[in-house]
């Protein structure tokens, strides 16, 4: 656990990297559990295309109508405690100038003496909602892989902002791990996916050693699963498809399943691509 150090930046971006809103919801749970203060926010004029990520308007705390612009913000905990502390980086995946965007955020991480980074993401995949959510934990940092038993992806192809941020972090000497939750693709209409959010927080706690809040995620996950069970009970085709996924998952999880077989199955997720987390599909890739 010490491989990531005592000041860990947890990262999640809305949109492409966030199937079922699982990753962004995990950051919201962390943010609402204790007070944070903003230490940096990117200039939205430099990085966002407002025709793609439009500003919104709503009421502010004083009851006035105010514009809210796309953003990416780093927060640090207001209370300094012993043990591991988590900084948060949340926002919208940028539309342009990704290298500058990543470098600006890494410069702030260096200024804050961040010792490690964990990126959270979620993808649509061919997995059943009735089984534990699969979390793929990986890193490009050799020392981190050895210390935390993480995988190294062999995927080649288009990536998201998390990969760009990871490359910048590695170049700056900050070790970074990534956690990707596999969200059942057929429940895309049942967002958010609290079961996936809970699985991400569980794995994040394992990696960092920090004690993390869970809010009402256990209850919400049970309700989410029950609602999908009810929908499947009224659709024979959907129910049979879920049974097929369960059989496949149980074979992978059986004692006879080899590590190579599991790795091969994950690589198939990576190489399918095409649908993106916002649309139903038969498997999206953690290419972020």
Secondary structure, 3 states (H helix, E strand, C coil): CHHHCCEEEEEEEECCCEHHHHHHHHHHHHHHHCCEEEEEECCHHHHCCCCCCCCEEEECCCCCEEEECCCEEEEEECCCCCCCEEEEEEEECCCCCHHHHHHHHHHHHHHCCCCEEEEEEEEEECCCCCCCCCEEEEECCHHHHHHHCCECCCCCCCCCHHHHHHHHHHHHCCEEEEEEEEEEHHHHHHCCCHHHHHHHHHHHHHHHCCCCCCCCHHHHHHHHHHHHHHHHHCCHHHHHHHHHHHHHHHHHHCCCCCHHHHHHHHHHHHHHCCCCCCCCCCCCCCCC
